[in-house]
Amino acid sequence: MSAFPRTSVPVSHDQQPVTDGYPPSASEWGPCERFQELKTHEDDWTVHVRPEQVVEIAFDGLQRSSRYPGGVALRFARVVRYRDDKTADQADTIETVRQIATRTG
């Protein structure tokens, strides 16, 4: 467990496209099963999970956003990999994302 309470701050969202080849094969649903294990609740559009799984995200840019609580949004965010080698305490914070946004203008 964390030595201090941390809160996750949304800066992007993920949507599964409805195209040929979806839904994914059973082997591609592995991470979804993990998130089902971490699920605390869900509503019409969102599945809320305990902040335990570290996810490495790539993105094309950052912009200021009043839509997200952190004040920034990742542009064209995509999952690179699931980092089972890292704990939630080792994940970057919203402060790190804001610093990147400041550097990139």
N, C-alpha and C positions, 0 to 999 in steps of 0.2 A: 504494500500500500504506500501511497504517497506520504511524505513527511509533512506536506502542507496541502490543503485542498486546492485543486486546479479545476478550472471550468473550461470546457471546450467552447470555442467561439467560431461559429460558421463564417467562412469566407468564400464558399463556393457550394455548388450542389452537383450531384451526379444523376444523370438520367440514362436509362437504358434505351437506346434507339429501337424503334419498331421497324426493322428492315429484314431482308432475307438473312437467314442464319440466326435469328433470334426467336425464341429464347435460346441462351447459350446451352451447350452440351452439359451434361452432368458434371464433368470434370472442371468446367469453367465456373460452376456454381459454388466451388469450395469456399471462397471468401464470403459468399452470401450466407452459407451455413454458419460461419464464424460469427457474423453479425446477428444472426438469429439467436445464437447463444448469449450474446451481449445485450439483446434488446430489453429495454425497460418498458417501453410503450410505443404506440404508433397512433397517428391520426390519418386523415385522408391523404396527405401528401408526404409524410415524413415518418421514418422509422428512427426512434431515439434509442441510442445505445450507451452503455457505460463506456467512458473514455479509457479503454484499455488497449485497443489495437492501434499500433502506430502504422500509418499509411504514408508512403513516400509519394509526393505529388509533384508533377511537372506542370508548368504553366507558361504561357506565352507573354504574359504581362500582368501588371497590377493596376487597379484604378481605385480612386476614392468611391465609396458607395454608401448611400444612406439606407440601402436595402439590407445590408448585413450589419449585425451588431458591432463587429470589430472596426467598422468604418472603411474597410477595404474589400475588394473583390478580386479573386484570381481570374484572369482571362484565359479561356480555353484550358481549364484545369483537367488533368487526366491522371489516373492512378498509374504509377510506375511499378510499384511492388508493395507487398505487405511486409513490414519489418518486424518479424518475430524475434529478431536479435536485439531489439530495443524495447525499453519499458516506456510507459506513458510519461514518466518523469524525464526521460531523455528526449522527448519530442520538442520541436520548436514551439515557441509561444507566439501569441498575437504580437508581442513586442518585436520579435524577430521579423515577422511579416511586415510590420509597419516600418522597420528600419530598411528593409529591402525596397519598399515602396518609396521611401524618402530618397534613397540612392538612385533609383531608376527614374525618378521624377514623374 
